[in-house]
Amino acid sequence: MPIFDYHCCDCDADFELLVMSSTIPNCPQCSSQHLEKQLSRVAAPGRSAGLMARGRAQAAKEGHLSNFSAAERKSR
C-alpha cells in the first residue's frame, strides 16, 4: 500500500495517508471525502549509508555480527 499526499478542499488540511488504490480516504480532521491527491515532495538525499556503516562498525567492535551477511561474518 503506497503513501499518498492529500489536500482537503473543505477544511484546507494537508496530510499523508497509507491507502489501497480501491479505497476512498477521508480527511482525518473533518472526515470529508472531497480530497485532492497531491504530488509527493522529493526527499532530500539520505544519510543512511553513513549511519549503517557506523552502526556496523560499532556492532563488529562489540562482537555483534548478526546484522552482517554470512560472507561478511567470515571476513571479520
URPE-V386460 format. One record per run of one state. SS is the DSSP state (h for helix, s for strand, l for the rest). FROM is the first residue (numbers start at 1). TO is the last residue. Records with the same first field share a line. If there is no record, write none. Layout:
BEGIN
SS=FROM-TO  FROM-TO
END
This chain:
BEGIN
l=1-1  9-13  20-34  39-47  63-69  75-76
s=2-8  14-19  35-38
h=48-62  70-74
END
